[in-house]
Amino acid sequence: MSTSSNFMLQFNDSRTISLMDFLKIWKHYDIDKSGYLETTNSFGDKSEFEKFLGDLLEIMLNEKPEDEEVKRISKSFIKTYDVNKDNRLQISELIEALPVERNFLQQFLGSEITHMDVDIIFDHYDKDESGQIQHEEVAMLVRDIYYKKVDSVKDKEELDKFIAKRQQDVISMVDKDGDGMIDKNEIRRVFKMLFKLK
């Protein structure tokens, strides 16, 4: 198997993909940073989605798939997961198709959040254990917070597009001291504003 240029190879060993790793995958294949994986390409090359699917199939089949096989599976995949039928995939659609860990914050729904809960939440998103949540960690936290607050698919689609295009704006809304990172005091303020923090 020739996988030296296969970006997905680094995620081959786990049964589920963390939200952080999912965001890395998304950023890699969303080449034009549109907030979507396009399923067509007017220049005759493979589309963003076909590149992603080809790499995924190469890992699953242990060999590089033929282009026609990728196109055939791509049509079936899009028919199943393109919920709004716009012929492109957004984050909320692709996340349903992959074995991605579910929104970590969902376990706190319907109850008051304690300071201990905030510490647990903070530690979950502080993947590099730096004591601050930064860059992609911030984007995943903010995404999860707002996913908890929106219900309709349309709202989630808009949120995905918003975060993909305006990640820095989102970070600055949460990051009160402007250092590009979130510490525990800042995250406590966020949870106090958005949820019932005891």
N, C-alpha and C positions, 0 to 999 in steps of 0.2 A: 504494500500500500504506500502510495506516495503522498504523504501528508505534511511535508515540510512547510507548505504555505497554507495549510488548513488551520484557520484561526480557532475552529471549534475543538481541535485536538486537546487543548489545555483543560477542557471541561469534561473530557471523556471518562474520568475515573469516578465521578459521583453520580448517584442515582437521582438526586435532585439538584437543581441549579439555585444557588442563592440569589436573592434579589440583586445583590451587588454584581454578581457574575452576569446575570441577565442584562443588566444595564450596560456592562462592557460589551456583550454580544450585540445588543441593539445599536450602540454607538459605532461599532465596527462596521456593521452591514448597512446602516442608514447613512450611506456615503454622502448624499446631498444634504443631510441634516434637515430634511423636510418634516420629520416626525412620523414618517411612514416608510415601510419597505415597499417600494414600487414593484409591481409584478410585470411591467412591460418596460422596454427600452427602445426608443425610436432609432437608436444608432446601430441596432443589430447585435449588440453585445448581450451578455446575460443581464437580466434585471437584478436589482438588489436582492429581491427575494430568491431568485434562482441561484445566486451565489451562496446565500445562506443555506438554502435547501440542499444544494450540491455538496457543500461541506458537511452538513449534518448527515446526509445519506452515505457519504464516504466513510464516516466513522461507524455508522450503524451496519453497513454492508461489508466493511473491511476492504473495500475496493472503490475506486473512482467510478461513479455511475456515468452512463452514456448521457449525452445532452438530451436526447429524446425521452429517456426515462425520467430525467429531472423535470422536463416540461409536462409530461403526463401526470406525474405525482403532484406537481405544482398546481395544475388545474383542479385536481381533486381536493387538495389541501385548501385552496382558496375557496372552493365551493363550500367546504365544511366550516372554515374559521372566519371568513370575511363576513362578519355579522351584518354590517351596514351595506354590503354589496357595492362598495365603491371601487372594487378591483385593485385594492392595495391594502396592506396590513398595517395596523397601528399597534402600539405597545399592548393595549388591553386585549387585542385579538391574538397576538402572538403568545402572550403570557398564558393564555388558556390552552395553547397547543403543546407547550413545553412543560417538563416536570419541574416547575419553579416553586420554591417555597412560598406559601401563601402569605398574605399581608400579616406581618408579625403583630401589628396593632389590633387586629380583629379580636384577639383573645381578651382585650380590655373593653370591648363594646358593652354597653349597658350597665357599667358599674362605675363608681367613682374611682379615680386614679389616685393612688397614694404616692408619696415621695419615694417610697421603696420601688413602686412600679416604674416611676420615671427613671430611677437608677438602672433597673433591669432593661428598660427600653433603650436608654443611653448606651449601656454596655453592648446591647445587640447590634446597634448601628455603628459603634466605634470598633470596626473590624480590625484596624491596625493597633488598637489599644494605646492610642496616643493621648487619650484623655480629652480629645476633641473630635467632633464629627466634622469631616471635611469633604470637599469636592463631591464625588459620586455618592459617598455616604450621606451627605446632606440631601442630595436629590432624591434618594430612595426614602429617606425619612419624611421629607416634605410630601412626596408622592403618596406615601402610606397615610399620612395625616389627612390629606385632602380626600383620598379615596374613602376614608372613613366618613367624610362629611357629604359626599355626593352619592346619589342613588342611580340616576339614569345613565344608560350607556352613552348618550350624547354628552353628558357632563364629563364622564370619564375620558371620552375621546378628546374633548377640548382640553382637559387637564394634561393628558399625555402630550398633546401638541404644544401646550403652553410650557411645560417643563422642558421638553426637548429644545424649544427655541429660546427660552428665557431662563435657563437654569441660574444664571448669575443674578437676575432680578429676584428670583424666588429665594436664593440664598440671602440676599441683602434684606429681604422682608423679615427673615427669621434671625439673622445675625446682627444683633443690635450694636455691637462694638466695631463692626466693619472689618474684622480680621479674616473673613472668608471661611470661618469655622464656627461651630456651635459648641459651647461648653455646657456643663450641667445647669448652671444658673439660667442661661438663655433658653435651654430646653424646658426648664421648669416654668418660665414665663410664658412660653408658647402653650404648654399644656394647661396652665392656669387660665389663659385666654380662651382656648378652644374647648376644654373639657372641664368637668368638675374635679378639681385637684384638691384632695384632702391634706 
